[in-house]
Amino acid sequence: MGSMHATPESTLLALDTLVVRQVWNGTLNNLMNEAGTTLSRCYACMSKNDAKCNAD
């Protein structure tokens, strides 16, 4: 285990980590976008003082 050569295992692990990170970032971005949309929708409702929107 003392060699500095990249083993297939470490290469796979690096690829795995990269894919997981990309998927995680994508999921996070989607969540943030949805939260942003919901927040702006709520804000629009609140600024109109729409009683229906305060039901949440």
C-alpha positions as CSV (number, residue, x, y, z in Angstrom):
1,M,0.0,0.0,0.0
2,G,3.1,2.3,0.0
3,S,3.1,3.0,-3.7
4,M,1.9,6.3,-5.1
5,H,0.3,4.7,-8.2
6,A,-3.4,5.3,-8.6
7,T,-5.2,2.0,-8.1
8,P,-8.4,1.2,-9.9
9,E,-10.1,1.4,-6.5
10,S,-9.0,4.9,-5.8
11,T,-9.8,6.0,-9.3
12,L,-13.3,4.6,-8.9
13,L,-13.7,6.2,-5.5
14,A,-12.6,9.6,-7.0
15,L,-15.2,9.2,-9.8
16,D,-17.8,8.1,-7.3
17,T,-17.1,11.2,-5.2
18,L,-17.3,13.4,-8.3
19,V,-20.6,12.0,-9.4
20,V,-22.1,12.1,-5.9
21,R,-21.0,15.7,-5.6
22,Q,-22.5,16.7,-8.9
23,V,-25.8,15.0,-8.1
24,W,-25.8,16.6,-4.6
25,N,-25.1,20.0,-6.1
26,G,-27.9,19.5,-8.6
27,T,-30.3,18.4,-5.9
28,L,-29.3,21.4,-3.7
29,N,-29.7,23.8,-6.7
30,N,-33.2,22.4,-7.4
31,L,-34.2,22.7,-3.7
32,M,-32.8,26.3,-3.6
33,N,-34.7,27.1,-6.7
34,E,-37.9,25.7,-5.4
35,A,-37.5,27.4,-2.1
36,G,-36.8,30.7,-3.9
37,T,-39.9,30.3,-6.0
38,T,-42.0,29.5,-3.0
39,L,-40.6,32.4,-1.1
40,S,-41.2,34.9,-3.9
41,R,-44.7,33.5,-4.3
42,C,-45.4,34.0,-0.6
43,Y,-43.9,37.5,-0.7
44,A,-46.1,38.4,-3.7
45,C,-49.2,37.1,-1.7
46,M,-48.2,38.9,1.5
47,S,-47.6,42.2,-0.4
48,K,-51.1,41.9,-1.7
49,N,-52.3,41.0,1.8
50,D,-54.2,38.1,0.3
51,A,-55.8,36.2,3.2
52,K,-55.7,32.8,1.3
53,C,-51.9,32.9,1.2
54,N,-51.5,33.2,4.9
55,A,-53.2,29.8,5.5
56,D,-49.9,28.1,5.5
